[in-house]
Amino acid sequence: MSKHKSEIETANLAAVLDDRVAEVYGPGTEIDGLVRLSGGASRETWSFDALPPGRARRPLILKRDPLDEKAPGPLTEGEVQLGLDRWTEGRLMQLAGEVGVPVPDVPFFLHADDRTSAGFVMQRLEGEALGRRILREDEFAAARPKLAFQCGQAAARFHSIPRDRLPPLPYLPVAEALDYNRDVVDSFDQPHAGFEYAFHWLRERLELAGDRVGLVHGDYRNGNLLVDGTGLAGVLDWELGHLGNPLNDLGWICIRAWRYGYYDKSVGGFGEVSDLLDGYEAGGGERVSLDSLHFWEVFGCMRWGVICMTLAFTHLTGKERSVEKVSIGRRAAEGEYDLLQLVD
Amino acid sequence: MPTDRPNAVELVEAVREFLSDHVAPNVEGQLAFHTRVAINALAIVERTMAQGDEMDAAELGRLKDLLKQDGDLQALNGELARAIRAGEMDDRRETLLAHLRQTAEDKIALANPRYLTKRG
């Protein structure tokens, strides 16, 4: 992007935000320190403060769609197809906050117009979201032993949000989720015996998935958790939220991909399964059987492998040439290897 | 293949060393990250050149035993995937799983050998 174009885009966004903060926090409120954070291609995040006259500044984050959002592509985009719009994502965070899940407040939204794409604005909380740092740094030493319990508790709370309170969401029960992943693999025209075994094994044991339907976060893992010195400070990145079996989230947080080398700690590299499940019960969830959790771990390993393959094929099909994306393709073998240790 | 030294292995090694010794220390941010990714990709190529043929031969031998048919790796892997989906391998689960586990372990030995040790 040329410097000129990016300056115009920033100025347009600043004007929109100045208007909106004056509506939300009162006349005379302005914004300060608007700066783009992530260079991610799929979503933009921006940091800024709102300055209400005579009151404390509000540290905020905007998450919006990219300005040149393309039309949805074919199946090979994989999980991207499941992504929610920004208004629904922000609404899920508000609902989660209402049932006691630690999440940033979401004070307002942006409509798409000629100056900006659609987005939502959330409170900018203190803390760390990088999984590796959460596991390694001394400042989180006191937080780490509490995280598995807190993650279980938080999940039970958002899993229990009544369906009639939820906005319209994609519905992906386990059998359809299996078909979906199988179709993604088929679309690569690269027969894969390891993942095929996973589909077969999971399909034989569908009753272990459980039959409850509720809000699934969809990417509940170390890396999407904001952590401070005392523990879980916020659950982030709700854009893969959908209706399905909530236990999916508990299996996903346990897969080895999010342990960053701390393999003896099953939950995110920081905790134990027993703490996760105790926390789930303490948050109002059912007692989850180890067999069900095991089912969803196998599912999670498969899903991670398929995501890795999907990213590689984004490069291989020429959609987006990237040494990073094509290299992640080789990590599919990690999901395959892990699931093959878990099945019989 | 008609070549003098440096052979292909030596060229890939030289490029990896160049990225590692001269590029990586002089870049930062996203470019430093992508340089590390590129170095890792070349290391995968080097390990494949060293061990790939032997692994392929072993995998092909296992597939022939398992499926009781002849064919090349691609054809037999296609046949195995089809047979698993059709439930035709259910009576040979133990040998099937042993084969799949060995194959996955070999893939990781090429792609990211540290993953096979307890702490990565």
Interface residues (C-beta under 8 A of the other chain):
Chain A: G39 P191 H192 A193 G194 E196 Y197 F199 H200 G261 Y262 Y263 D264 V323 E324 V326 S327 R330 R331 A333 E334 E336 Y337 L340 Q341 V343 D344
Chain B: Q30 F33 H34 V37 A38 N40 A41 I44 N77 G78 L80 A81 R82 I84 R85 G87 R93 L96 L97 L100 R101 T103 A104 E105 K107 I108 L110 A111 N112 Y115 K118 R119 G120
